[in-house]
Amino acid sequence: MDTLHLSAIYIYPIKSLGGFSVTESSVEERGLKYDRRWMLVDENNKFLTQRSNARLALLQVSMSNDSLLVTHKQTNEQIAIPLQPHTSEHLQVQVWDDTCEAVVVDSVVDTFFSDYMGSRCRLVYMPDSSIRPVDPRYAVTDNYTSFSDAYPFLMIGQSSLDDLNDKLEEKLPMNRFRPNLVVSGATPYAEESWREIQVGDAHFYGVKPCARCVVTTTDQETARIGKEPLRTLATYRKVGNKILFGQNLIFGRKGSDIRVGDLVSVSSVNG
């Protein structure tokens, strides 16, 4: 196997809003530090995503020392969000089939998002006391995750995107696929077979390839929805009724800070 390196790290603090790249991050059991610890919910406390609200893509998240900043990519309207909730209101919120504990962040923040969405919604935070287990069929121990769709980390090989882009008329950026970890040096799609993975000093288990949804067809700069990449991926990456791209990971035996440039090693593969 060629030498593998971690070539990019991405964090998405608020589920389904724009993420950002960092040069290093702390690896925690439920995901990278700050990753998907916040989420928008509707009046029924059910999660909101780009799947049915593509315009969430236009809200870009960044970080300052003591807050998240959410900026509209086209109008530059902005709001600062405290890293710690300003309320003590606890809710039971729904993410897919899971129900877990969350805390309402701030009423002013709720007004900002409700006005933008045109319907009442609230921003909630996942406290450390909230434990949301991953699918037990794929857990190694009592693994859990944040407000991510199902698993705490997503890894994609840069060569996988390069191979896909060779098949597309218009090349797509990595942000269509919302990975946490990007690895360079592997053959296309090799990451989907990796089982035990070391990134620097951090250890991960690869548990299942990621089934992709319509979010990948949303341009993250304009919120326009197209047919790619799912149309092309379906011609050669479809297994059963799922289109695969990337590998879901769970926390391994230990975690630490990871940095762009870290060596990546694979000690075992699946099946």
DRENDO-1510 file (C-alpha; in Angstrom, 1 decimal, always signed):
<recs>
REC; n; res; u; v; w
REC; 1; MET; +0.0; +0.0; +0.0 .
REC; 2; ASP; +1.2; +3.5; -0.8 .
REC; 3; THR; +1.9; +5.9; +2.0 .
REC; 4; LEU; -1.3; +7.4; +3.3 .
REC; 5; HIS; -1.7; +10.9; +4.8 .
REC; 6; LEU; -4.6; +12.9; +6.3 .
REC; 7; SER; -5.0; +15.7; +3.8 .
REC; 8; ALA; -8.0; +17.5; +5.2 .
REC; 9; ILE; -10.2; +17.8; +8.4 .
REC; 10; TYR; -13.7; +19.2; +8.3 .
REC; 11; ILE; -16.1; +20.1; +11.2 .
REC; 12; TYR; -19.8; +20.8; +10.9 .
REC; 13; PRO; -20.8; +22.3; +14.3 .
REC; 14; ILE; -24.5; +22.7; +13.3 .
REC; 15; LYS; -26.1; +19.7; +11.6 .
REC; 16; SER; -26.7; +20.4; +7.9 .
REC; 17; LEU; -25.2; +23.9; +7.8 .
REC; 18; GLY; -22.0; +24.7; +6.1 .
REC; 19; GLY; -18.9; +23.3; +7.7 .
REC; 20; PHE; -15.3; +24.4; +7.6 .
REC; 21; SER; -11.8; +23.0; +7.4 .
REC; 22; VAL; -9.3; +23.0; +10.2 .
REC; 23; THR; -5.6; +22.0; +10.4 .
REC; 24; GLU; -6.1; +20.0; +13.6 .
REC; 25; SER; -8.8; +18.7; +15.9 .
REC; 26; SER; -9.4; +16.7; +19.0 .
REC; 27; VAL; -10.9; +13.3; +18.5 .
REC; 28; GLU; -13.7; +12.6; +21.0 .
REC; 29; GLU; -15.9; +9.5; +21.3 .
REC; 30; ARG; -19.0; +11.1; +19.8 .
REC; 31; GLY; -17.0; +12.8; +16.9 .
REC; 32; LEU; -14.5; +15.6; +16.3 .
REC; 33; LYS; -14.6; +18.4; +18.9 .
REC; 34; TYR; -17.7; +20.6; +18.2 .
REC; 35; ASP; -18.8; +18.4; +15.3 .
REC; 36; ARG; -22.6; +18.3; +15.0 .
REC; 37; ARG; -23.2; +19.2; +18.7 .
REC; 38; TRP; -25.9; +21.7; +17.6 .
REC; 39; MET; -29.0; +21.1; +15.5 .
REC; 40; LEU; -32.1; +22.8; +14.3 .
REC; 41; VAL; -35.4; +21.2; +15.2 .
REC; 42; ASP; -39.0; +22.0; +14.2 .
REC; 43; GLU; -42.1; +22.6; +16.3 .
REC; 44; ASN; -42.2; +18.8; +17.0 .
REC; 45; ASN; -38.6; +18.7; +18.1 .
REC; 46; LYS; -37.6; +16.8; +14.9 .
REC; 47; PHE; -34.3; +17.5; +13.2 .
REC; 48; LEU; -34.1; +19.7; +10.1 .
REC; 49; THR; -31.7; +18.9; +7.3 .
REC; 50; GLN; -30.8; +19.9; +3.7 .
REC; 51; ARG; -32.7; +16.9; +2.5 .
REC; 52; SER; -36.0; +18.9; +2.6 .
REC; 53; ASN; -34.5; +22.4; +3.4 .
REC; 54; ALA; -31.8; +22.9; +0.8 .
REC; 55; ARG; -31.4; +26.6; +1.8 .
REC; 56; LEU; -29.7; +25.5; +5.0 .
REC; 57; ALA; -26.6; +25.1; +2.7 .
REC; 58; LEU; -26.4; +28.9; +2.4 .
REC; 59; LEU; -25.7; +29.3; +6.2 .
REC; 60; GLN; -22.0; +29.0; +6.8 .
REC; 61; VAL; -20.7; +28.3; +10.2 .
REC; 62; SER; -17.3; +29.6; +11.5 .
REC; 63; MET; -15.8; +29.9; +15.0 .
REC; 64; SER; -14.5; +32.7; +17.1 .
REC; 65; ASN; -13.0; +32.3; +20.6 .
REC; 66; ASP; -16.3; +32.1; +22.5 .
REC; 67; SER; -19.0; +31.6; +19.9 .
REC; 68; LEU; -20.1; +30.1; +16.6 .
REC; 69; LEU; -20.8; +32.5; +13.8 .
REC; 70; VAL; -23.5; +31.8; +11.3 .
REC; 71; THR; -23.2; +33.9; +8.1 .
REC; 72; HIS; -25.5; +33.8; +5.1 .
REC; 73; LYS; -23.2; +33.1; +2.1 .
REC; 74; GLN; -25.1; +35.6; -0.2 .
REC; 75; THR; -26.3; +38.4; +2.0 .
REC; 76; ASN; -23.6; +38.2; +4.7 .
REC; 77; GLU; -26.3; +38.5; +7.4 .
REC; 78; GLN; -24.7; +37.1; +10.6 .
REC; 79; ILE; -25.5; +36.0; +14.1 .
REC; 80; ALA; -23.2; +34.9; +16.9 .
REC; 81; ILE; -24.2; +31.7; +18.9 .
REC; 82; PRO; -22.9; +31.0; +22.4 .
REC; 83; LEU; -20.9; +27.8; +22.8 .
REC; 84; GLN; -22.8; +27.2; +26.0 .
REC; 85; PRO; -26.6; +27.4; +26.0 .
REC; 86; HIS; -28.2; +30.4; +27.6 .
REC; 87; THR; -31.2; +28.4; +28.7 .
REC; 88; SER; -31.8; +25.4; +31.0 .
REC; 89; GLU; -34.7; +24.1; +28.9 .
REC; 90; HIS; -34.1; +20.5; +28.1 .
REC; 91; LEU; -35.9; +18.7; +25.3 .
REC; 92; GLN; -36.2; +15.2; +23.9 .
REC; 93; VAL; -35.3; +15.6; +20.2 .
REC; 94; GLN; -35.6; +13.3; +17.3 .
REC; 95; VAL; -32.8; +12.4; +14.8 .
REC; 96; TRP; -34.1; +9.7; +12.4 .
REC; 97; ASP; -35.4; +6.9; +14.6 .
REC; 98; ASP; -33.4; +8.1; +17.7 .
REC; 99; THR; -34.6; +10.2; +20.5 .
REC; 100; CYS; -32.1; +12.0; +22.7 .
REC; 101; GLU; -31.6; +14.8; +25.2 .
REC; 102; ALA; -30.8; +18.3; +24.1 .
REC; 103; VAL; -30.8; +21.9; +25.5 .
REC; 104; VAL; -32.3; +24.9; +23.9 .
REC; 105; VAL; -29.5; +27.4; +23.1 .
REC; 106; ASP; -31.1; +30.9; +23.1 .
REC; 107; SER; -34.4; +32.6; +22.2 .
REC; 108; VAL; -32.7; +35.3; +20.0 .
REC; 109; VAL; -31.0; +32.6; +18.0 .
REC; 110; ASP; -34.3; +30.8; +17.6 .
REC; 111; THR; -35.9; +34.0; +16.2 .
REC; 112; PHE; -33.0; +34.4; +13.6 .
REC; 113; PHE; -33.4; +30.8; +12.3 .
REC; 114; SER; -37.3; +30.9; +12.4 .
REC; 115; ASP; -37.3; +34.1; +10.4 .
REC; 116; TYR; -34.9; +32.6; +7.9 .
REC; 117; MET; -36.8; +29.3; +7.5 .
REC; 118; GLY; -40.2; +30.9; +7.5 .
REC; 119; SER; -41.5; +28.6; +10.2 .
REC; 120; ARG; -40.8; +28.2; +13.9 .
REC; 121; CYS; -37.6; +26.3; +14.8 .
REC; 122; ARG; -35.1; +26.1; +17.6 .
REC; 123; LEU; -31.4; +25.5; +17.9 .
REC; 124; VAL; -30.5; +22.9; +20.4 .
REC; 125; TYR; -27.2; +21.7; +21.8 .
REC; 126; MET; -26.2; +18.1; +22.8 .
REC; 127; PRO; -24.8; +18.2; +26.3 .
REC; 128; ASP; -22.2; +15.6; +27.5 .
REC; 129; SER; -25.0; +13.9; +29.5 .
REC; 130; SER; -26.8; +13.0; +26.3 .
REC; 131; ILE; -25.8; +9.6; +25.0 .
REC; 132; ARG; -27.0; +8.6; +21.5 .
REC; 133; PRO; -25.8; +5.0; +20.7 .
REC; 134; VAL; -24.8; +4.0; +17.2 .
REC; 135; ASP; -26.5; +1.1; +15.6 .
REC; 136; PRO; -25.6; -1.9; +17.8 .
REC; 137; ARG; -25.0; -4.1; +14.8 .
REC; 138; TYR; -21.9; -2.0; +14.0 .
REC; 139; ALA; -20.7; -1.0; +17.5 .
REC; 140; VAL; -17.5; -2.3; +18.9 .
REC; 141; THR; -18.2; -1.3; +22.5 .
REC; 142; ASP; -20.8; +1.1; +23.7 .
REC; 143; ASN; -20.1; +3.5; +20.9 .
REC; 144; TYR; -22.2; +6.7; +20.6 .
REC; 145; THR; -22.4; +9.7; +18.3 .
REC; 146; SER; -23.5; +13.3; +18.2 .
REC; 147; PHE; -26.3; +14.7; +16.0 .
REC; 148; SER; -24.7; +13.2; +12.9 .
REC; 149; ASP; -26.9; +11.0; +10.8 .
REC; 150; ALA; -25.6; +7.7; +12.3 .
REC; 151; TYR; -21.9; +7.5; +13.0 .
REC; 152; PRO; -19.4; +9.9; +14.6 .
REC; 153; PHE; -16.9; +10.2; +11.7 .
REC; 154; LEU; -16.9; +10.0; +7.9 .
REC; 155; MET; -13.8; +9.3; +5.9 .
REC; 156; ILE; -13.3; +9.8; +2.2 .
REC; 157; GLY; -10.3; +9.1; +0.0 .
REC; 158; GLN; -9.2; +12.1; -2.2 .
REC; 159; SER; -8.7; +9.6; -5.0 .
REC; 160; SER; -12.3; +8.5; -4.7 .
REC; 161; LEU; -13.5; +12.0; -5.5 .
REC; 162; ASP; -10.9; +12.4; -8.2 .
REC; 163; ASP; -12.1; +9.2; -9.8 .
REC; 164; LEU; -15.7; +10.3; -9.7 .
REC; 165; ASN; -14.8; +13.8; -11.1 .
REC; 166; ASP; -13.2; +12.1; -14.1 .
REC; 167; LYS; -16.6; +10.7; -14.9 .
REC; 168; LEU; -18.5; +14.0; -14.5 .
REC; 169; GLU; -18.9; +16.8; -17.0 .
REC; 170; GLU; -18.6; +19.3; -14.1 .
REC; 171; LYS; -16.2; +18.5; -11.3 .
REC; 172; LEU; -17.6; +18.6; -7.8 .
REC; 173; PRO; -15.9; +19.8; -4.6 .
REC; 174; MET; -15.5; +17.6; -1.5 .
REC; 175; ASN; -18.1; +19.7; +0.4 .
REC; 176; ARG; -20.9; +17.8; -1.5 .
REC; 177; PHE; -20.0; +14.8; +0.6 .
REC; 178; ARG; -19.4; +16.4; +4.0 .
REC; 179; PRO; -16.6; +14.2; +5.3 .
REC; 180; ASN; -14.7; +14.7; +8.5 .
REC; 181; LEU; -11.5; +13.1; +7.3 .
REC; 182; VAL; -9.9; +13.1; +3.9 .
REC; 183; VAL; -7.1; +10.7; +3.1 .
REC; 184; SER; -4.6; +11.0; +0.2 .
REC; 185; GLY; -2.5; +8.2; -1.3 .
REC; 186; ALA; -5.0; +5.3; -1.5 .
REC; 187; THR; -6.6; +3.8; -4.6 .
REC; 188; PRO; -10.1; +5.0; -5.3 .
REC; 189; TYR; -12.7; +3.6; -2.8 .
REC; 190; ALA; -10.1; +1.6; -0.9 .
REC; 191; GLU; -11.2; +3.4; +2.3 .
REC; 192; GLU; -14.6; +1.6; +2.2 .
REC; 193; SER; -12.8; -1.7; +3.0 .
REC; 194; TRP; -10.7; -0.5; +5.9 .
REC; 195; ARG; -11.5; -1.9; +9.3 .
REC; 196; GLU; -8.8; -0.7; +11.8 .
REC; 197; ILE; -7.3; +2.7; +11.0 .
REC; 198; GLN; -4.7; +4.7; +12.8 .
REC; 199; VAL; -4.5; +8.5; +12.1 .
REC; 200; GLY; -1.5; +9.9; +13.9 .
REC; 201; ASP; -2.1; +8.5; +17.4 .
REC; 202; ALA; -5.9; +8.2; +17.1 .
REC; 203; HIS; -7.5; +4.9; +16.4 .
REC; 204; PHE; -10.8; +4.3; +14.5 .
REC; 205; TYR; -12.8; +1.4; +13.3 .
REC; 206; GLY; -14.4; +1.4; +9.8 .
REC; 207; VAL; -17.9; +0.0; +10.2 .
REC; 208; LYS; -19.8; +0.4; +6.9 .
REC; 209; PRO; -19.6; +2.3; +3.7 .
REC; 210; CYS; -21.8; +5.4; +3.7 .
REC; 211; ALA; -25.0; +5.3; +1.7 .
REC; 212; ARG; -25.5; +8.7; +0.0 .
REC; 213; CYS; -28.6; +10.8; -0.2 .
REC; 214; VAL; -30.0; +13.8; -2.1 .
REC; 215; VAL; -27.9; +16.3; -0.1 .
REC; 216; THR; -25.0; +15.4; -2.4 .
REC; 217; THR; -27.0; +16.9; -5.3 .
REC; 218; THR; -27.2; +20.3; -3.6 .
REC; 219; ASP; -24.7; +23.0; -4.6 .
REC; 220; GLN; -23.4; +24.2; -1.3 .
REC; 221; GLU; -22.8; +27.7; -2.6 .
REC; 222; THR; -26.1; +28.4; -4.3 .
REC; 223; ALA; -28.5; +25.7; -2.7 .
REC; 224; ARG; -29.5; +24.7; -6.3 .
REC; 225; ILE; -30.4; +21.0; -6.6 .
REC; 226; GLY; -29.2; +19.0; -9.6 .
REC; 227; LYS; -28.9; +15.3; -10.5 .
REC; 228; GLU; -25.2; +14.8; -10.0 .
REC; 229; PRO; -23.4; +13.1; -8.5 .
REC; 230; LEU; -26.1; +10.5; -7.7 .
REC; 231; ARG; -26.9; +9.9; -11.4 .
REC; 232; THR; -23.3; +9.0; -12.2 .
REC; 233; LEU; -22.6; +7.2; -8.9 .
REC; 234; ALA; -25.6; +5.0; -9.5 .
REC; 235; THR; -24.0; +3.6; -12.7 .
REC; 236; TYR; -21.1; +2.0; -10.8 .
REC; 237; ARG; -21.4; +2.5; -7.0 .
REC; 238; LYS; -24.8; +1.1; -6.4 .
REC; 239; VAL; -25.2; -1.9; -4.1 .
REC; 240; GLY; -28.8; -3.1; -3.7 .
REC; 241; ASN; -30.8; +0.1; -3.4 .
REC; 242; LYS; -28.0; +2.1; -1.9 .
REC; 243; ILE; -25.3; +4.3; -3.5 .
REC; 244; LEU; -22.1; +4.2; -1.6 .
REC; 245; PHE; -19.3; +6.8; -1.2 .
REC; 246; GLY; -17.0; +7.0; +1.8 .
REC; 247; GLN; -16.6; +5.0; +5.0 .
REC; 248; ASN; -18.4; +5.5; +8.3 .
REC; 249; LEU; -16.0; +5.3; +11.3 .
REC; 250; ILE; -16.5; +4.9; +15.1 .
REC; 251; PHE; -14.1; +5.8; +17.9 .
REC; 252; GLY; -11.4; +3.2; +18.5 .
REC; 253; ARG; -9.3; +2.3; +21.5 .
REC; 254; LYS; -7.9; +5.8; +22.0 .
REC; 255; GLY; -8.2; +9.3; +20.7 .
REC; 256; SER; -6.0; +12.3; +20.5 .
REC; 257; ASP; -5.5; +15.4; +18.5 .
REC; 258; ILE; -5.1; +14.8; +14.8 .
REC; 259; ARG; -3.5; +17.1; +12.3 .
REC; 260; VAL; -3.4; +17.5; +8.5 .
REC; 261; GLY; -0.3; +15.7; +7.3 .
REC; 262; ASP; -0.6; +12.9; +9.9 .
REC; 263; LEU; +0.3; +9.4; +8.7 .
REC; 264; VAL; -2.6; +7.0; +8.2 .
REC; 265; SER; -2.1; +3.3; +8.6 .
REC; 266; VAL; -4.6; +0.4; +8.0 .
REC; 267; SER; -4.0; -2.7; +10.1 .
REC; 268; SER; -7.0; -4.7; +9.0 .
REC; 269; VAL; -9.7; -4.7; +6.4 .
REC; 270; ASN; -13.3; -5.8; +6.3 .
REC; 271; GLY; -14.3; -9.1; +4.8 .
</recs>
